[in-house]
Amino acid sequence: MDMVCWVLMKVGELTSLLGEIGLNIQEAHAFSTVDGFSLDVFVVDGWPYDETEDLKNVLAKEILKSKDQSCSKRQPALGVPMHSKLLIESSPNCIEIPTDGTDVWEIDAKQLKIECKVASGSYGDLYKGTYCSQEVAIKVLKPECVNTEMLKEFSQEVYIMRKIRHKNVVQFIGACTRPPNLCIVTEFMARGSIYDFLHKQKGVFQLTSLLKVAIDVSKGMNYLHQNNIIHRDLKTANLLMDENGVVKVADFGVARVQAQSGVMTAETGTYRWMAPEVIEHKPYDYKADVFSFGIALWELLTGELPYAGLTPLQAAVGVVQKSLRPTIPKHAHPRLAELLERCWQHDPTQRPNFSQITDILKQMMKEI
């Protein structure tokens, strides 16, 4: 069976534990705080379904040991600047999110019409629906998964999305912040994710189409960075296409407003697309998104999953310890190959910013 296990432990301890009890890690996501502890999400197999309770008991014992040692030392993860710090206190009436007196984004759940489920995740479901006769996407948190951490993520996403307006960023429409109806409503992207197009529909991008997609993403990311927002989980699954073929950056659940110092240490992301400094839990800035963009750009070029022959953890170790990078096809346009190599430089200062990337891609478009 496939099973998602989430626990608060050090990364090494958890991966070791999972291996010792016979589980094979198929996919991993890391959420870390400044104190060295992480909320790690693992998709695993290797455990019989009828023995699930035994697995839970084994994990629970180890988790309790870890919590006894670490809970008293935990510090809150970095979020928005201190002058506009989020209020994540849950009350019977609503989730408190700062406002500036001009926002009108609270949605009455009664005005939402849910039509069909589009996707399902560990903590929420995505539905297609309508709001005031407009086609929308509705991300609903699963009630059984709502906890303090999830409320922080939910509030952070609303806080960020309500302020951004760009043609290459998925448009926020509103949110329901009154439990149990916790949901975020955005424009509906009819053609789905780039990930699904590449890996499920087996779609292929010719160079002109590839450059158009890359320019769309680069423009959206440049806008976010100009507004001091680091996405932190840029990957093809979070790049959505509308009915006109316009690609937009989506999913700001783990995005953060950049700290005043310019660097951050609250890590998150998905290993296959993650920058080495993030994997190593080092301070990082917006250049971590540039690295992830480079991996996604390679994915557009090849149609392959990054490091397909490795588990996510093996890929992460290779990226950090052996400077592992995807192999650039020999047929790749020379300027595109050069851009890929610049984006995934180990030294973040050697990577271009998205303004530079957009200019490079536009120039390539003119030349072909």
C-alpha positions in Angstrom: 0.0 0.0 0.0 1.0 3.7 -0.4 0.8 5.7 2.8 1.6 9.2 3.8 3.3 9.4 7.2 3.9 12.9 8.7 5.8 13.3 12.0 7.9 15.9 13.7 11.4 14.6 13.9 14.9 15.2 12.6 15.2 14.1 9.0 17.9 11.6 9.6 16.1 9.9 12.5 12.9 9.5 10.5 14.4 8.2 7.3 16.5 5.7 9.4 13.4 4.6 11.3 11.4 4.0 8.1 14.2 2.0 6.6 14.6 -0.1 9.6 11.0 -1.2 9.7 11.1 -2.2 6.0 9.5 0.8 4.3 10.6 2.0 0.8 10.5 5.8 0.5 8.9 6.7 -2.9 8.5 10.4 -2.4 9.6 12.9 0.2 8.8 16.5 1.1 10.7 18.5 3.8 9.4 21.3 5.9 12.0 22.6 8.3 12.3 25.2 11.0 15.2 27.2 12.3 15.8 24.9 15.2 16.8 21.9 13.0 13.6 20.0 13.3 11.4 19.2 10.3 7.9 18.2 9.4 8.6 15.6 6.8 6.0 14.0 4.5 6.9 10.6 3.1 5.0 8.5 0.6 6.1 4.9 1.3 5.3 1.3 0.4 6.3 -2.0 1.9 3.8 -2.4 4.7 0.8 -4.7 4.5 -2.5 -2.9 4.7 -3.9 -5.2 7.4 -0.9 -4.3 9.7 -1.4 -0.5 9.4 -2.1 -0.2 13.1 1.2 -1.9 14.0 3.0 0.6 11.8 1.2 3.5 13.6 2.2 2.1 17.0 5.9 1.7 16.0 6.0 5.3 14.6 4.1 6.7 17.6 6.6 5.3 20.1 9.5 6.9 18.2 7.6 10.2 17.7 6.9 10.4 21.4 10.6 9.9 22.2 11.5 12.7 19.8 8.9 15.1 21.0 10.0 14.7 24.6 13.4 15.8 23.6 12.5 18.6 21.2 9.1 20.2 21.9 10.4 22.4 24.7 13.0 23.8 22.3 10.9 24.5 19.3 10.7 28.1 17.9 8.1 29.4 15.5 9.0 29.2 11.8 9.7 32.4 9.9 6.7 34.0 8.4 5.9 37.5 7.3 7.8 40.5 8.6 7.3 41.3 12.3 5.4 44.5 11.6 2.6 42.5 9.9 2.9 39.2 11.7 0.1 36.7 11.1 -2.4 35.9 13.8 -3.0 32.2 13.5 -5.2 31.8 16.5 -8.1 29.5 15.8 -11.4 30.5 17.3 -14.9 29.1 16.9 -15.8 31.9 14.5 -12.8 32.5 12.2 -9.1 32.4 11.4 -7.7 35.8 12.0 -5.7 37.2 9.1 -4.3 40.8 9.0 -6.2 43.3 6.9 -5.4 46.8 5.8 -9.1 48.0 5.7 -9.4 47.8 1.9 -9.7 44.1 1.4 -13.0 42.3 0.7 -12.1 38.7 0.3 -14.1 36.7 2.8 -16.5 34.5 0.9 -19.8 33.1 2.2 -19.6 29.4 1.8 -23.3 29.3 0.9 -22.4 31.2 -2.4 -20.0 28.5 -3.5 -21.3 25.7 -5.7 -19.0 22.6 -5.8 -19.3 20.6 -9.0 -16.6 17.9 -9.1 -13.3 16.9 -7.4 -10.3 17.7 -9.6 -7.5 16.5 -7.3 -6.9 15.2 -3.8 -3.9 15.7 -1.5 -2.8 14.7 2.0 -4.4 17.8 3.6 -7.0 19.0 1.2 -9.1 18.4 -1.9 -9.4 20.6 -5.0 -12.7 21.1 -6.6 -14.1 22.7 -9.7 -17.1 24.9 -8.9 -18.7 28.3 -9.4 -18.9 31.5 -7.4 -21.2 34.3 -8.5 -21.5 32.5 -11.9 -17.8 32.5 -12.3 -15.9 29.2 -12.8 -13.5 28.7 -9.9 -11.1 26.3 -8.2 -11.9 25.6 -4.6 -9.2 24.2 -2.3 -10.9 22.7 0.8 -8.9 21.7 3.8 -9.8 18.3 5.2 -11.3 18.8 8.6 -9.5 15.8 10.1 -6.1 17.3 9.0 -6.6 20.8 10.4 -4.1 21.6 13.2 -2.0 24.6 14.2 0.6 24.0 11.4 -2.1 23.7 8.8 -3.8 26.8 10.0 -0.5 28.7 9.7 0.0 27.5 6.2 -3.6 28.3 5.3 -3.4 31.8 6.7 0.0 32.4 5.1 -1.4 31.5 1.7 -4.4 33.8 2.1 -2.2 36.6 3.3 0.1 36.4 0.3 -2.5 35.6 -2.4 -4.9 38.4 -1.6 -2.2 41.0 -2.4 -0.8 39.7 -5.7 -2.2 40.6 -9.1 -0.3 39.4 -12.2 -1.4 37.7 -15.5 1.1 34.9 -14.8 0.1 34.2 -11.2 -3.1 32.3 -10.5 -5.8 34.9 -9.4 -7.0 34.8 -5.9 -10.8 35.4 -5.6 -11.4 34.9 -1.9 -11.4 32.5 1.1 -13.7 31.0 3.7 -12.0 31.4 7.1 -14.8 30.3 9.3 -14.4 26.7 10.5 -15.3 24.1 9.5 -15.5 25.7 6.0 -11.9 26.5 5.4 -11.2 26.9 1.7 -9.3 29.1 -0.8 -11.0 30.1 -4.0 -9.0 31.0 -7.2 -9.6 31.2 -10.9 -10.1 27.8 -12.5 -7.2 26.7 -14.8 -9.0 24.6 -17.4 -5.9 22.8 -18.8 -4.4 21.7 -15.6 -0.8 21.4 -14.5 2.3 21.3 -16.7 3.3 18.2 -14.7 0.1 16.3 -15.7 0.6 17.5 -19.3 4.1 16.1 -19.4 3.8 12.9 -17.3 0.2 11.8 -17.5 -0.9 13.1 -20.9 2.7 12.5 -22.3 2.6 15.9 -24.0 5.6 17.4 -25.7 6.6 21.0 -26.0 8.3 22.2 -29.2 11.0 24.8 -28.7 8.6 27.8 -29.4 5.9 26.5 -27.1 8.6 25.7 -24.4 9.9 29.2 -24.5 6.4 30.7 -24.2 5.7 28.6 -21.1 9.1 29.5 -19.7 8.6 33.2 -20.3 5.2 33.0 -18.6 6.7 31.4 -15.5 9.6 33.7 -15.4 7.4 36.8 -15.6 5.2 35.5 -12.8 8.2 34.6 -10.6 9.9 38.0 -11.4 6.7 39.7 -10.1 6.7 37.6 -6.9 10.3 38.4 -6.2 9.8 42.1 -6.9 7.2 41.9 -4.1 9.6 40.1 -1.8 7.7 36.8 -2.1 9.7 33.5 -2.3 7.6 30.7 -3.6 9.8 27.9 -2.1 8.0 25.1 -3.9 8.4 25.9 -7.6 7.8 22.8 -9.7 5.8 21.7 -12.8 2.9 20.5 -10.6 2.5 24.2 -9.4 2.5 25.6 -12.9 -1.1 25.7 -14.3 -2.4 26.5 -17.8 -5.7 28.2 -18.6 -7.9 27.6 -21.6 -5.9 30.1 -23.7 -2.6 28.3 -23.0 -1.3 31.0 -20.6 0.8 29.5 -17.8 0.5 30.8 -14.2 2.3 30.1 -11.0 0.1 28.6 -8.3 0.1 27.1 -4.8 1.4 29.6 -2.2 0.8 27.3 0.8 4.5 27.3 1.7 5.5 30.6 0.1 6.9 33.3 2.4 7.5 37.0 2.5 11.2 37.4 2.5 12.7 38.4 5.9 14.2 41.8 6.3 17.7 40.4 6.3 17.2 39.0 2.8 17.8 35.4 3.8 15.6 32.7 5.2 16.1 29.4 7.0 12.6 28.0 7.2 13.0 25.4 4.5 10.4 23.6 2.5 9.9 22.2 -1.0 10.1 19.0 -2.9 13.5 17.2 -3.1 13.6 16.7 -6.9 13.3 20.4 -7.5 15.0 21.7 -4.3 18.1 23.9 -4.3 21.2 22.5 -2.5 21.2 25.3 0.1 17.6 24.4 1.0 18.4 20.7 1.2 21.3 21.5 3.5 19.0 23.7 5.8 21.3 26.7 5.1 20.1 30.3 4.9 18.7 31.0 1.4 17.0 33.7 -0.6 15.0 34.1 -3.8 17.8 32.4 -5.8 16.5 29.1 -4.4 13.4 29.6 -6.7 15.8 30.1 -9.6 17.4 26.7 -9.1 13.9 25.1 -9.0 13.0 26.9 -12.2 16.1 25.5 -13.9 15.0 21.9 -13.0 11.5 22.7 -14.2 12.9 24.1 -17.4 14.9 20.9 -18.0 11.6 19.0 -17.4 9.9 21.0 -20.1 12.8 20.3 -22.5 13.0 16.5 -21.9 9.5 15.6 -20.7 11.2 13.4 -18.1 10.9 13.4 -14.3 14.1 14.9 -12.8 16.4 12.1 -11.5 13.9 9.5 -12.5 16.2 6.6 -11.7 16.7 7.8 -8.1 14.5 8.1 -5.1 13.9 11.7 -4.0 16.3 11.2 -1.1 19.0 9.8 -3.3 18.6 12.7 -5.6 18.9 15.2 -2.7 22.1 13.6 -1.5 23.5 13.6 -5.0 22.7 17.3 -5.6 24.4 18.3 -2.4 27.4 15.9 -2.1 28.1 15.2 -5.7 26.8 18.3 -7.5 24.4 16.0 -9.3 22.3 17.7 -12.0 20.0 16.4 -14.8 21.8 15.6 -18.1 21.2 18.2 -20.7 20.2 16.6 -24.1 22.8 17.1 -26.9 20.1 18.5 -29.1 19.2 21.3 -26.7 19.5 24.8 -28.0 23.0 26.1 -26.9 21.6 29.2 -25.2 19.0 27.1 -23.4 21.6 24.7 -22.2 23.7 27.6 -21.0 20.7 29.0 -19.1 20.0 25.7 -17.4 23.6 25.5 -16.2 23.5 29.0 -14.8 20.2 28.4 -13.0 21.4 25.4 -11.2 24.8 26.7 -10.1 25.7 25.5 -6.6 26.6 29.0 -5.6 23.3 31.0 -5.5 25.0 34.3 -6.3 26.1 32.8 -9.6 22.5 32.2 -10.7 20.6 34.8 -12.7 17.5 36.6 -11.4 14.2 36.3 -13.1 14.4 39.6 -14.8 17.6 38.4 -16.5 16.0 35.0 -17.3 13.0 36.7 -18.9 15.3 38.8 -21.2 17.3 35.7 -22.2 14.2 33.7 -23.0 12.7 36.6 -25.0 15.9 37.0 -27.0 15.9 33.3 -27.8 12.3 33.6 -29.0 13.3 36.3 -31.4 16.1 34.3 -32.8 14.2 31.1 -33.6 
